[in-house]
Amino acid sequence: MTTSSKTFDQLHEDFTALFYPKSIAIIGASKNKLGGSKFLIALQSSGYIEGGGNVYLINPKFDELFGFPVYPDLMDSRIPKPIDLAIIAVSAKFVPTVVKQCNEICRFAVIYTSGFGESGNKNLDTELKNAIASSNTRFIGPNGLGVLNPYSKLAIYPNWCQSKGNISWVAQSGGTMARLYLTLGPMNIGFHNVVSIGNAYDISITDLLTYFQHDSITKTIALYLESIPDGREFMQIAQSITPLKPIILWKGGQSNRGVQATLSHTGGLAGSYNVWKAMCKQSGIMLADHFEFFQDLVKVAALRPNVPQNLNVAILVAGGGIGVEFTDMFEKMGLVIPDFEPQTIEGLRQIFPAVNTSFNNPIDLGEYGYDPRLFAQAFKLVLADRNIGSVVFVREPERFNIISKMLDIDDAGQMTIDSLTKIIQTTDKPVFCNPSPNRNTVDAYETRYNFQLQMIKAKIPVIEIPTNIPKIILQLYNYGKFLESRK
Amino acid sequence: MTTSSKTFDQLHEDFTALFYPKSIAIIGASKNKLGGSKFLIALQSSGYIEGGGNVYLINPKFDELFGFPVYPDLMDSRIPKPIDLAIIAVSAKFVPTVVKQCNEICRFAVIYTSGFGESGNKNLDTELKNAIASSNTRFIGPNGLGVLNPYSKLAIYPNWCQSKGNISWVAQSGGTMARLYLTLGPMNIGFHNVVSIGNAYDISITDLLTYFQHDSITKTIALYLESIPDGREFMQIAQSITPLKPIILWKGGQSNRGVQATLSHTGGLAGSYNVWKAMCKQSGIMLADHFEFFQDLVKVAALRPNVPQNLNVAILVAGGGIGVEFTDMFEKMGLVIPDFEPQTIEGLRQIFPAVNTSFNNPIDLGEYGYDPRLFAQAFKLVLADRNIGSVVFVREPERFNIISKMLDIDDAGQMTIDSLTKIIQTTDKPVFCNPSPNRNTVDAYETRYNFQLQMIKAKIPVIEIPTNIPKIILQLYNYGKFLESRK
């Protein structure tokens, strides 16, 4: 909703103060470390305060909390005005009054408190909406966890990772916001501006998209939405962004009962999923239907959003069972596992013995396929094949140790990563690695985790759930078609 | 293929010697620890030899290997006859001769060597088949990794876990055999008889099923098959087993190209997937279409194969986003998320505050939902609801630490598991837990891993990939319908 009286340019300027606030007021800080004071502890642990950020605690009941002075209200003359960001964490019934107090004092405010329209409290909801409409402050929420930015050390929970990156992320669910942030962040797939937008009574998803469009750090936009007030406006802004920056959307509320569930969650009107699908197709948005797929699609878009020229996929494994599995899975999803060009097969035949191997697509390289030198040659041959649009390969990191011993080389894993890092720079084709976990122990997990960290450095997405891979390829292919139509 | 001249009763008797061999000959043992000698090292590390098992190494080129005497051939008078099990690990061209030598000396033999029909070596393949047909020894393979049994310490790789359990598992792919064994085994979901059956030129899947039917330890049968020689025979035996022991089948080669890929993998005729689907439906086999789903279905069948009375599912979460996600996912797969009975909702209302919660299906218990005492009450109410066939709930083990501190209790995780352990014994309804990982770090993984180990002790399956849950419920429901039709 762009109901504000401010012009876009003013808004655009303003959003920088939201994501890079020089001063933050926490209204409703108390002794309870899980209430408003959670934000103070978060801003301490993130380094915001140490880096020169100013935090003002507001609560008429205290003079001091956790060693910080506490002010009775925002108007207190000791607080320098204007304040860039207020965090409102008072009981729901006091929120409208506090919202009014913010006017002319705070540039932005996050309404952390919930218990309005989404909980059926109609009168209080109307009162809050009226207070917001009459204020010059711009509001995030209510019922939202707030705003994060690893670049400005803006934090909302203590000890959350602060991975700087190119993703800006808006979620209409605090839990979902946290899940993506804490799944990708620790793997060094980082974020710029993150917003748990809640009921979005003032600053809307289109407002944020407009800002992200012009933000030079944001290269990938991830959205979890349950409802939007104006589909047409959303599509217009999305269409102007997707030719330059991929947008990945997960829509909560796809089925009848799912839509019902969103009502008590964020209280908006969800709309038919078919309408959302059509909207995404027309505006080049990549659509994910559940979390695990969504996070993989965001990962791919943030690392290497290359689009395939066709739906033909090469499958490169060492072990015939997985070759059969992936072929079944991909073909059933509408992808094609084509024959290779004759020179590809001939090339493979010159590198590998004929025993326990299979050189047509899906390729089974057998035990020899784990020799990093031979694998690199095979990988190059397959990438060069003109029948192939994307390459999917399996590397089981648990096997590198024994392979190193067998081949008498230092570290087969590192050697594999080094060669892949070089090869990936010579191709535009999408490439995906599946780790095919073959040991369910904590040690084996750590081995796979560290391998994935290295692969991410090389910009090669590791996709653990193989059923997500064909879905990703289809989304990238459709995105490519959209990009072509916009040329 | 029951091409042997032996009667069933003899066969049945014989299979005990295959899975509980008192003596094992390794033909083709050499200095190479990755060849035939791998089996020696495996049988040392498993405790087979220490437990009194006899191993005889065969190779005319050596007198001694790894401190063990080596005999020139099977006929050597120093080797007591008959030998229960021979492992044939010589080059393909020597295999037919060794197969002939086994006759009257070895009860069973595993042909580990590959390079026959599946590699296009037609003449050698015919020679091998003829040698097998003229021998009284019964053979597993060729192109199979062999036979495992944690009860008899029969092992094929050093340091593989030896989890004893109720699953017997036959795979027409060595890699796939290993994946299931090493995924479920470390979680204490254990195995009895495990066979990597390879091309199955002699002992067939139906021979093994016939044995498992009468084996009292086997309660669950898992199969990965790419082809069968006689569908009718397979169906007949399966139909007589499934009323008593669930069979879970993953069929490799479901798509056109997938079927092609199986040809170079195990060389059999795969047949149309629709025929397999119909066969499974008629014989009460639960069908899985890829590995991750297969292993979850086997896990559920081994732990608690309870079937739901209907397709109505209760979803119990703490955090609205996941409730919406699961509702969408389950409904789109054909499940129903029905309203609760009024007394269920009323009961929940008496336990939980109305803020940030939602008491109809999907239930969002909010932050309070992590209090183990309140959760146990909610869980019981939902299980008792007559509209509900299965219950799916989310517990994020990463949250128990902070919850324990918040609630000032010792260990919220343990308390949750203790109460669930008791409640699960009072219900026949299928129950599934999803851990909804919310932190991607090795530490968080370890927390989830240990939680899952505890839940497995309580016989509650933890399903990590949520999209598998509705698929599991559908398979169990169909299995229930089949069981009813057989009453």
Boltz contact constraints between the chains, C-beta under 6 A:
constraints:
  - contact:
      token1: [A, 114]
      token2: [B, 356]
      max_distance: 6.0
  - contact:
      token1: [A, 115]
      token2: [B, 355]
      max_distance: 6.0
  - contact:
      token1: [A, 173]
      token2: [B, 321]
      max_distance: 6.0
  - contact:
      token1: [A, 175]
      token2: [B, 319]
      max_distance: 6.0
  - contact:
      token1: [A, 175]
      token2: [B, 321]
      max_distance: 6.0
  - contact:
      token1: [A, 176]
      token2: [B, 321]
      max_distance: 6.0
  - contact:
      token1: [A, 179]
      token2: [B, 438]
      max_distance: 6.0
  - contact:
      token1: [A, 182]
      token2: [B, 438]
      max_distance: 6.0
  - contact:
      token1: [A, 182]
      token2: [B, 439]
      max_distance: 6.0
  - contact:
      token1: [A, 183]
      token2: [B, 440]
      max_distance: 6.0
  - contact:
      token1: [A, 186]
      token2: [B, 440]
      max_distance: 6.0
  - contact:
      token1: [A, 186]
      token2: [B, 441]
      max_distance: 6.0
  - contact:
      token1: [A, 252]
      token2: [B, 324]
      max_distance: 6.0
  - contact:
      token1: [A, 253]
      token2: [B, 324]
      max_distance: 6.0
  - contact:
      token1: [A, 254]
      token2: [B, 328]
      max_distance: 6.0
  - contact:
      token1: [A, 255]
      token2: [B, 328]
      max_distance: 6.0
  - contact:
      token1: [A, 255]
      token2: [B, 331]
      max_distance: 6.0
  - contact:
      token1: [A, 255]
      token2: [B, 332]
      max_distance: 6.0
  - contact:
      token1: [A, 257]
      token2: [B, 327]
      max_distance: 6.0
  - contact:
      token1: [A, 257]
      token2: [B, 331]
      max_distance: 6.0
  - contact:
      token1: [A, 257]
      token2: [B, 337]
      max_distance: 6.0
  - contact:
      token1: [A, 258]
      token2: [B, 324]
      max_distance: 6.0
  - contact:
      token1: [A, 258]
      token2: [B, 327]
      max_distance: 6.0
  - contact:
      token1: [A, 258]
      token2: [B, 328]
      max_distance: 6.0
  - contact:
      token1: [A, 261]
      token2: [B, 323]
      max_distance: 6.0
  - contact:
      token1: [A, 261]
      token2: [B, 324]
      max_distance: 6.0
  - contact:
      token1: [A, 261]
      token2: [B, 327]
      max_distance: 6.0
  - contact:
      token1: [A, 261]
      token2: [B, 362]
      max_distance: 6.0
  - contact:
      token1: [A, 262]
      token2: [B, 324]
      max_distance: 6.0
  - contact:
      token1: [A, 264]
      token2: [B, 358]
      max_distance: 6.0
  - contact:
      token1: [A, 265]
      token2: [B, 320]
      max_distance: 6.0
  - contact:
      token1: [A, 265]
      token2: [B, 324]
      max_distance: 6.0
  - contact:
      token1: [A, 290]
      token2: [B, 325]
      max_distance: 6.0
  - contact:
      token1: [A, 290]
      token2: [B, 329]
      max_distance: 6.0
  - contact:
      token1: [A, 291]
      token2: [B, 325]
      max_distance: 6.0
  - contact:
      token1: [A, 319]
      token2: [B, 175]
      max_distance: 6.0
  - contact:
      token1: [A, 320]
      token2: [B, 265]
      max_distance: 6.0
  - contact:
      token1: [A, 321]
      token2: [B, 173]
      max_distance: 6.0
  - contact:
      token1: [A, 321]
      token2: [B, 175]
      max_distance: 6.0
  - contact:
      token1: [A, 321]
      token2: [B, 176]
      max_distance: 6.0
  - contact:
      token1: [A, 323]
      token2: [B, 261]
      max_distance: 6.0
  - contact:
      token1: [A, 324]
      token2: [B, 252]
      max_distance: 6.0
  - contact:
      token1: [A, 324]
      token2: [B, 253]
      max_distance: 6.0
  - contact:
      token1: [A, 324]
      token2: [B, 258]
      max_distance: 6.0
  - contact:
      token1: [A, 324]
      token2: [B, 261]
      max_distance: 6.0
  - contact:
      token1: [A, 324]
      token2: [B, 262]
      max_distance: 6.0
  - contact:
      token1: [A, 324]
      token2: [B, 265]
      max_distance: 6.0
  - contact:
      token1: [A, 325]
      token2: [B, 290]
      max_distance: 6.0
  - contact:
      token1: [A, 325]
      token2: [B, 291]
      max_distance: 6.0
  - contact:
      token1: [A, 327]
      token2: [B, 257]
      max_distance: 6.0
  - contact:
      token1: [A, 327]
      token2: [B, 258]
      max_distance: 6.0
  - contact:
      token1: [A, 327]
      token2: [B, 261]
      max_distance: 6.0
  - contact:
      token1: [A, 328]
      token2: [B, 254]
      max_distance: 6.0
  - contact:
      token1: [A, 328]
      token2: [B, 255]
      max_distance: 6.0
  - contact:
      token1: [A, 328]
      token2: [B, 258]
      max_distance: 6.0
  - contact:
      token1: [A, 329]
      token2: [B, 290]
      max_distance: 6.0
  - contact:
      token1: [A, 331]
      token2: [B, 255]
      max_distance: 6.0
  - contact:
      token1: [A, 331]
      token2: [B, 257]
      max_distance: 6.0
  - contact:
      token1: [A, 332]
      token2: [B, 255]
      max_distance: 6.0
  - contact:
      token1: [A, 337]
      token2: [B, 257]
      max_distance: 6.0
  - contact:
      token1: [A, 355]
      token2: [B, 115]
      max_distance: 6.0
  - contact:
      token1: [A, 356]
      token2: [B, 114]
      max_distance: 6.0
  - contact:
      token1: [A, 358]
      token2: [B, 264]
      max_distance: 6.0
  - contact:
      token1: [A, 362]
      token2: [B, 261]
      max_distance: 6.0
  - contact:
      token1: [A, 438]
      token2: [B, 179]
      max_distance: 6.0
  - contact:
      token1: [A, 438]
      token2: [B, 182]
      max_distance: 6.0
  - contact:
      token1: [A, 439]
      token2: [B, 182]
      max_distance: 6.0
  - contact:
      token1: [A, 440]
      token2: [B, 183]
      max_distance: 6.0
  - contact:
      token1: [A, 440]
      token2: [B, 186]
      max_distance: 6.0
  - contact:
      token1: [A, 441]
      token2: [B, 186]
      max_distance: 6.0
  - contact:
      token1: [A, 442]
      token2: [B, 446]
      max_distance: 6.0
  - contact:
      token1: [A, 442]
      token2: [B, 449]
      max_distance: 6.0
  - contact:
      token1: [A, 445]
      token2: [B, 445]
      max_distance: 6.0
  - contact:
      token1: [A, 446]
      token2: [B, 442]
      max_distance: 6.0
  - contact:
      token1: [A, 449]
      token2: [B, 442]
      max_distance: 6.0
  - contact:
      token1: [A, 465]
      token2: [B, 465]
      max_distance: 6.0
